[in-house]
Amino acid sequence: MTETKVKDLPAITGQAIQTVYLPVTETKGERIKASCERGQITVDYPYGVSVSEAHAYACRALQVKFAEEDRAEHGEKCTIEGNAWMRRMIGGSCPANKRGYIFVFAS
């Protein structure tokens, strides 16, 4: 078996996005919060979809938020579709957080 050095590994870019289910309160309905180092967003729970799809929806909402912020800061040349935050993500449930998922960039 050959030894792999850290410098030989491909660079990993981007931040993981964590989602968490927020139950009903006295003033708010069910929600999902998506967050990472850059920021966060809380969305109303999207009924009519699976639990994993609901968490993916919140993740995508955060990606769109960041892409829109970048466009506002950098102008029209920074398209939403071409923004690095709009890359495809994959995710799954997080055992340490029984109410949430973790999403990472697929490439």
trRosetta pair geometry for C-beta under 8 A, 3 or more apart (Angstrom, degrees):
i j d omega theta_ij theta_ji phi_ij phi_ji
4 8 5.6 -129 -163 75 75 128
4 9 6.7 74 164 -62 116 89
5 8 4.8 94 60 -1 77 106
5 9 7.9 -136 98 -16 46 82
6 9 5.9 -47 -161 14 41 115
13 84 7.7 -62 130 -177 125 134
13 105 7.3 -24 85 48 69 155
14 84 7.2 -152 -86 152 99 108
14 87 7.4 -92 -86 50 150 134
14 104 7.3 123 103 -165 121 68
14 105 4.3 70 64 -15 165 136
15 36 4.2 114 126 174 127 133
15 37 5.1 -131 -133 25 147 102
15 38 6.3 179 27 -10 157 99
16 36 6.4 173 85 -120 44 108
16 102 5.7 -6 178 -171 121 99
16 103 6.7 153 -165 76 67 47
16 104 5.0 -32 -108 -88 85 83
17 34 5.6 9 176 -175 114 101
17 35 7.1 154 -156 74 70 25
17 36 4.8 -64 -99 -54 63 116
17 59 5.0 124 106 -135 141 93
17 62 5.8 158 -141 79 138 146
17 63 7.6 -76 -54 -55 159 86
17 89 7.0 -11 30 -153 120 160
17 91 7.8 -58 72 -91 92 131
17 102 7.4 150 80 -160 47 49
17 103 4.5 -15 61 60 97 104
17 104 7.8 -178 22 -74 70 37
18 34 7.3 163 84 -151 40 53
18 35 5.8 -26 63 64 87 78
18 36 6.9 140 13 -80 74 64
18 94 7.1 5 -138 -33 98 158
18 97 7.2 66 -169 41 118 165
18 100 6.0 35 176 157 86 139
18 101 7.4 173 -154 87 50 45
18 102 5.5 -20 -103 -104 73 71
18 103 7.8 -169 -76 21 27 73
19 32 5.5 7 -174 175 110 109
19 33 6.8 160 -152 83 58 46
19 34 4.8 -22 -96 -96 85 75
19 35 7.9 144 -91 16 39 64
19 55 4.3 154 88 -155 153 93
19 58 4.9 115 -127 85 127 130
19 59 5.8 -81 -51 -58 125 86
19 91 7.9 44 12 -177 115 155
19 100 5.1 178 92 -154 56 91
19 101 4.8 7 50 50 107 86
19 102 7.9 -160 20 -74 72 28
19 103 7.2 47 -14 -10 104 108
20 32 7.0 163 78 -156 36 65
20 33 5.2 -13 57 58 89 96
20 35 7.9 -14 9 16 103 106
20 97 6.3 -81 -102 170 99 131
20 99 5.5 54 -160 104 75 100
20 100 3.9 -39 -93 -80 60 125
21 30 7.3 -20 -170 -168 91 100
21 31 7.9 147 -163 86 48 45
21 32 5.8 -33 -103 -103 51 79
21 45 7.8 42 -142 -99 87 116
21 55 7.8 -66 -61 -83 85 98
21 99 4.2 -113 41 177 99 101
21 100 6.5 -153 -3 -73 71 64
22 25 8.0 -30 157 -28 101 103
22 28 7.8 -8 125 110 121 128
22 30 6.8 153 85 -161 65 51
22 31 4.3 -13 62 67 116 90
22 32 6.7 -175 14 -89 86 24
22 33 5.8 70 -32 -17 121 102
22 42 7.0 -3 12 -147 149 116
23 30 6.2 -32 -141 -110 35 80
24 28 7.1 -167 -149 96 50 59
24 29 5.8 -28 -111 -147 86 39
24 30 5.6 -42 -59 -59 74 68
25 28 4.9 32 44 44 103 85
28 31 6.4 -20 151 -23 122 124
29 44 6.3 35 77 -143 117 95
29 45 6.7 -116 129 22 102 103
30 44 7.5 81 85 -168 62 61
30 45 3.8 -6 107 -11 103 143
31 42 5.2 27 163 177 135 100
31 43 6.4 160 -159 81 85 36
31 44 5.8 -62 -106 -111 79 32
31 45 5.8 -121 -91 -39 22 79
32 42 7.2 172 86 -152 36 60
32 43 5.7 -15 60 60 85 88
32 45 6.0 104 -22 -96 91 68
32 54 6.0 158 -40 148 150 95
32 55 6.1 -156 -158 -104 148 55
32 57 7.4 100 58 77 146 93
32 58 3.9 -110 109 -62 121 150
33 40 6.2 6 -178 -177 96 118
33 41 7.4 175 -150 90 57 39
33 42 4.6 -24 -99 -100 79 85
33 58 7.1 64 91 -174 5 141
34 40 6.5 169 90 -152 50 68
34 41 5.5 -3 57 57 95 85
34 42 7.8 176 19 -86 63 37
34 43 7.4 16 0 3 105 105
34 58 4.2 168 -42 145 114 96
34 59 5.3 173 -128 -87 140 42
34 61 6.5 145 26 66 142 95
34 62 4.1 -125 108 -33 129 134
35 39 7.2 -114 -139 126 71 33
35 40 3.6 -13 -102 -102 92 104
35 41 7.8 178 -75 22 61 50
35 62 7.4 -155 -76 -115 24 150
36 39 7.1 11 59 48 73 42
36 40 7.5 163 21 -79 49 65
36 62 7.1 123 4 156 104 144
38 66 6.2 47 117 -108 148 126
39 62 7.5 179 91 -155 87 101
39 65 7.3 -116 96 116 130 129
39 66 7.1 164 45 -82 118 95
40 62 7.1 -47 -148 -116 33 121
41 58 7.2 -177 90 -169 98 79
41 61 5.4 -135 106 119 146 106
41 62 4.8 -168 23 -89 118 78
41 65 5.3 171 -61 -24 140 158
43 46 7.3 -4 132 -37 120 93
43 57 6.9 -126 97 123 154 98
43 58 5.0 -161 34 -109 122 82
43 61 5.1 104 -57 38 141 172
45 54 6.1 5 -158 -159 76 132
46 49 5.5 11 112 24 106 122
46 53 7.6 -94 86 120 123 92
46 54 5.2 -175 52 -121 90 80
46 57 5.0 -23 9 94 147 172
49 53 3.9 -108 162 97 119 130
49 54 5.5 156 86 -58 108 74
49 57 7.0 110 71 -33 159 134
50 53 4.5 94 53 9 79 104
50 54 7.0 -136 96 -9 42 86
51 54 5.6 -52 -150 31 31 115
51 55 6.7 26 154 -14 64 103
52 55 5.9 -55 -151 38 34 108
52 56 6.3 36 150 -19 66 107
52 91 7.8 169 -161 92 93 102
52 93 7.6 -84 -95 -52 93 89
52 101 7.0 107 -131 -85 67 149
53 56 5.4 -52 -143 38 35 114
53 57 6.3 46 152 -28 64 101
54 57 5.6 -47 -152 27 31 118
54 58 7.0 29 150 -15 61 101
55 58 5.7 -50 -153 34 37 110
55 59 6.5 41 148 -21 65 104
55 91 6.9 -134 118 115 116 145
55 100 7.1 135 -127 -157 131 53
55 101 4.1 93 157 16 153 136
55 103 7.9 175 140 -45 100 114
56 59 5.4 -51 -148 36 35 117
56 60 6.3 36 153 -19 66 105
56 89 7.9 175 -140 83 85 108
56 91 6.5 180 -90 44 82 131
56 101 7.7 -39 -56 91 60 161
56 103 7.3 123 -113 -89 64 136
57 60 5.9 -55 -148 37 28 110
57 61 6.5 34 151 -24 63 104
58 61 5.5 -49 -148 31 33 116
58 62 6.8 33 153 -18 63 101
59 62 5.9 -58 -159 33 32 109
59 63 6.6 33 147 -19 66 105
59 89 6.1 -123 150 81 136 151
59 91 6.5 -159 -59 -34 165 156
59 101 7.5 -70 -49 91 125 119
59 103 4.6 61 -134 4 149 162
60 63 5.4 -50 -149 35 38 115
60 64 6.3 38 153 -19 68 103
61 64 5.8 -53 -148 37 31 111
61 65 6.4 39 150 -25 63 104
62 65 5.4 -47 -147 31 34 117
62 66 6.6 31 156 -15 64 103
63 66 6.1 -59 -154 37 30 107
63 67 6.4 27 152 -17 66 109
63 85 4.7 171 -156 153 76 96
63 86 5.9 122 160 -95 118 48
63 89 7.4 -153 -65 -17 141 132
64 67 5.6 -55 -144 39 33 111
64 68 6.2 32 156 -19 66 107
64 80 7.3 21 -141 -162 73 118
64 86 7.6 64 -85 -96 56 93
65 68 5.9 -60 -150 38 26 109
65 69 6.4 28 152 -20 63 106
66 69 5.5 -51 -147 35 33 113
66 70 6.4 35 154 -20 65 104
66 83 7.5 169 110 153 86 140
66 85 4.4 -175 91 -120 122 169
67 70 5.7 -52 -149 35 32 113
67 71 6.5 33 152 -20 64 105
67 80 4.7 86 144 -143 126 70
67 83 3.9 161 -126 60 98 162
67 85 4.9 -146 -59 68 85 119
67 86 5.4 43 -79 -49 145 102
68 71 5.6 -51 -147 35 33 112
68 72 6.4 36 153 -20 64 104
68 80 6.6 12 -74 -106 63 109
69 72 5.7 -55 -150 35 31 112
69 73 6.4 24 154 -14 65 110
70 73 5.8 -61 -148 41 30 108
70 74 5.8 -10 168 13 70 117
70 78 5.4 -125 135 155 95 142
70 83 5.6 134 67 -128 145 127
70 85 7.2 169 -7 5 139 126
71 74 6.5 -71 -127 55 23 85
71 75 7.3 -87 -174 86 56 10
71 76 7.5 43 -165 -99 94 27
71 78 4.9 -161 -104 95 57 101
71 79 7.2 31 -102 -136 115 13
71 80 6.0 -31 -49 -66 142 73
71 83 7.3 -80 -49 -67 91 131
73 78 7.8 -10 70 45 74 160
74 77 6.7 -89 140 67 97 89
74 78 3.9 69 88 -18 122 143
75 78 6.2 105 67 14 51 95
76 79 7.8 20 174 -75 52 66
78 82 7.5 -140 -166 78 45 104
78 83 6.6 57 173 -85 89 94
79 82 4.3 70 64 21 105 104
79 83 6.8 -140 92 -32 54 79
80 83 5.8 -40 -158 -2 30 120
80 86 6.6 100 158 -60 63 146
81 86 6.2 -131 -150 108 28 165
82 86 7.4 69 58 47 8 131
83 86 4.8 91 69 -3 86 105
84 87 6.3 -15 -175 -21 50 110
87 105 5.2 33 97 -144 129 108
87 106 7.0 -152 148 40 100 81
87 107 6.5 -129 -176 62 129 79
88 105 7.4 99 81 -158 51 63
88 106 4.5 -26 101 26 99 130
88 107 7.0 44 56 17 98 93
89 103 4.4 43 157 172 131 111
89 104 6.4 162 -154 81 88 23
89 105 5.7 -60 -102 -98 74 39
89 106 6.2 -173 -120 -24 18 86
90 103 6.8 169 86 -148 27 71
90 104 6.4 -23 62 62 76 74
90 106 4.9 92 -18 -84 102 94
91 101 4.9 66 157 159 123 117
91 102 5.9 -174 -146 91 91 41
91 103 3.5 -43 -76 -92 122 73
91 104 7.1 142 -86 11 68 59
92 101 6.3 -170 105 -149 17 93
92 102 6.7 -14 60 55 62 79
93 100 7.5 135 -148 97 63 37
93 101 5.5 -62 -97 -100 41 76
94 97 4.3 20 93 46 121 93
94 98 7.9 -111 85 -61 72 23
94 100 5.3 -13 35 90 119 86
94 101 6.1 160 -14 -128 91 20
94 102 4.9 91 -73 -21 114 101
95 98 7.4 10 -162 -80 34 67
97 100 4.1 -19 124 43 124 111
